[in-house]
Amino acid sequence: MFVHHHEAWWIMLPKAFLVINIVMLFFAFTTWLERKLLGRMQNRYGPNRAGPKGLLVPIADLLKLIRKEAFAPIAAKEPLYIIAPVVSMFTALAAFSVLPWGPGWSFGHHYIRGTVVNVPISLILIFALGSIGIYGFIVGGWASESKYSLLGSMRTCAQLVSYEVSLALSVLGVVLMGQSLSLQEIVDKQQTTLWFFIPQAVGLIVFILGGIAETSRAPFDLPEADTELVAGYHTEYSGMRWGLFQSAEYINMITLSGLCVTLFFDGYHFPWVHSLDVVGPVWFVLKLFALVSIFIWLRATQPRLRYDQLMRFGWKILLPVATANAVVTAALVVAVK
Amino acid sequence: MAVVPNTLKGFGVTLKQIFKKPITQQYPEYKRPVYPRFRGRHRLNRFENGLEKCVGCSLCAAACPADCIRVVPAENTPENRVSAGERYARIYEINMSRCIFCGYCELACPFDAITLGNDFEISEHNRDDLIYTKDMLLAPPLKQVPVADPDLYDTPIPYYKDHA
């Protein structure tokens, strides 16, 4: 299982291209799924005009955003203003590359690996890329040269930095149990033991709550707070530049769900029947969209937190729980050995 | 610690809605009947003999809070008899982009010449097309909007009016 296979560069490149485009496609249809599910949960139909069942709505959105004027404030700090959404989008897409979505397949002498890149510290890489993505938000708000954008990006960054701590600590339990920082090895470890969502149930809850705040989705969507605040760091963005921020947010959510599936739900493996692992990507995508649907369900159900409630919850509840979970897991892992 | 069970209860409520039929009415396919007293696009009326009811008195224009009615009267002559009165409206225009559909013109009119109909699908691509001329207002409406049964939906006479 741990045999090192070599993958030819002419397989790697088209595969990376394909994965990026599939992630973009997932993003497009996550927006569709979100609208549809929210609609049905609010006794509405949701999109049903563009194409069958409204499936062409993401395409229509894309066309609209691309054709729209990309208005920029005259005082905006030009290069940074333009680069900020690109940075967010880039880190969001790059983070997906280390997630394992398949067991790897051999065709004669050729080997196709089930990740885009397999690095031994993939978990740290994901968190590092996520932190760089925050730069996109704060620089975008600052470079807009508007006080509302600046305040919005302060708000966003305070939230993201606060919850990143809990998020990283909640993963620590899994790392201790999996004895590795490589997502591939954590997935393989779950094959031999339990899926980690059972022993790490507390970690999972903290991870999901922290992850929702980290991807700024309801009920922690204070960076945007559509109904009562100015949009936040992307107030001065329009057209596809705004679209890049928005897609970065959704792709972050997809990556985070993917990470959650990898860490707690055994990634691409099918429970009990190991022969079904050949079509690993199918199970991976199914598990991923189950989680995304839970995120949407949460958005349809829970009202938004106030800012002080958000901070109190993050620092006084989530962080101690995550720390305790990590400490207890460490003690148990040592005791069992 | 009632927070946790209450939160979970909320999830149950939202999940249940998925299996219900949405209450949205699919508008262009299904047009909900308007209420009997709905105030829509204006119509100018005629007598059965074909003469216009409007005598060009401009009371509607005076009553209009949005100032969207323009009336230019002219004298009826034996050769050219348009309305039942002494004068008739040579020009009668309503600027629909300003009209607020308050129905004061209808109230002000002494001859029931102008009434508000039921049509509400009157958007145009061009603002100039929203200035309705007399010919357009006199013509029978192009689109017929279904009207709900007055017996079922018309407001009953309020108590204070009935017992005044």
Boltz contact constraints between the chains, C-beta under 6 A:
constraints:
  - contact:
      token1: [A, 40]
      token2: [B, 18]
      max_distance: 6.0
  - contact:
      token1: [A, 41]
      token2: [B, 14]
      max_distance: 6.0
  - contact:
      token1: [A, 41]
      token2: [B, 17]
      max_distance: 6.0
  - contact:
      token1: [A, 41]
      token2: [B, 18]
      max_distance: 6.0
  - contact:
      token1: [A, 43]
      token2: [B, 17]
      max_distance: 6.0
  - contact:
      token1: [A, 43]
      token2: [B, 22]
      max_distance: 6.0
  - contact:
      token1: [A, 43]
      token2: [B, 23]
      max_distance: 6.0
  - contact:
      token1: [A, 44]
      token2: [B, 22]
      max_distance: 6.0
  - contact:
      token1: [A, 44]
      token2: [B, 24]
      max_distance: 6.0
  - contact:
      token1: [A, 45]
      token2: [B, 22]
      max_distance: 6.0
  - contact:
      token1: [A, 45]
      token2: [B, 24]
      max_distance: 6.0
  - contact:
      token1: [A, 300]
      token2: [B, 14]
      max_distance: 6.0
  - contact:
      token1: [A, 301]
      token2: [B, 10]
      max_distance: 6.0
  - contact:
      token1: [A, 301]
      token2: [B, 11]
      max_distance: 6.0
  - contact:
      token1: [A, 301]
      token2: [B, 14]
      max_distance: 6.0
